[in-house]
Amino acid sequence: MIHRLVELLVWESDKFELSMLAQEFILKRCIFVKSTISFWVEYMLWKVVMPTVEADVAFGLGKFNITNDEITSRVAKALDAVGMYEYLQRPVQTLSGGQKQRVAIAGALAEACKVLLLDELTSFLDENDQVGVIRAVKRCLASSKGTTALWVTHRLEELEHADGAVYMEDGRVVLQADASTILNFVEARQSSYIEQINS
């Protein structure tokens, strides 16, 4: 999904078609080079590189030329924004799935990312963790002025938290509108499919 999303974003801005090689390059630039964009997909968030929450959030800051005091400050602010500051010294392996997602979001915030590309962020989470992650993203957007989250999801209930939405099928945009319009469109489409199946 994210490959098509990157293609769509670049297509809209540059008006040309990309080869898969070019898409891979852009994807790698988003992850490794551009400090203002943070990208991850569902399985990447389960990779833990450091033993404690604090160390894991601070890990990505090693590529910046900043002082230890600045690192400590950024980690504290990021964890506070996602409601995980009290877990600062907690071993990461003791966290729930939703808590690990929030720590990953804090890592992106600590790096002062301006765009968060969140692909199926809540796929494997139970309802409590799903709500916790959504709240964390909303809190971090409120506390980090100028940060945008682009949220890819199949969970329709998450639309109520969106400022706007895009419905896609087969990698193509079918409808771009406010969240309630998209929800009504999808529900009507589902009803139509059910009628076809039952007839």
Protein Blocks (a to p, Z undefined) as FASTA:
>chain_A
ZZmmmmmmmmmmnopacdfklmmmmmmmmmmmmmmbccddfklmmpcfbfbfklmmmmmm
mmpccdfklmmmmmmmmmmmnopmmmmmgcfklpcfklmmmmmmmmmmmnopabdcdehk
lmmpcfklmmmmmmmmmmmmmmmghiacddddfbfklmmmpfbdcddeehiafbdcdfkl
mmmmmmmmmmmmmmmmmZZ
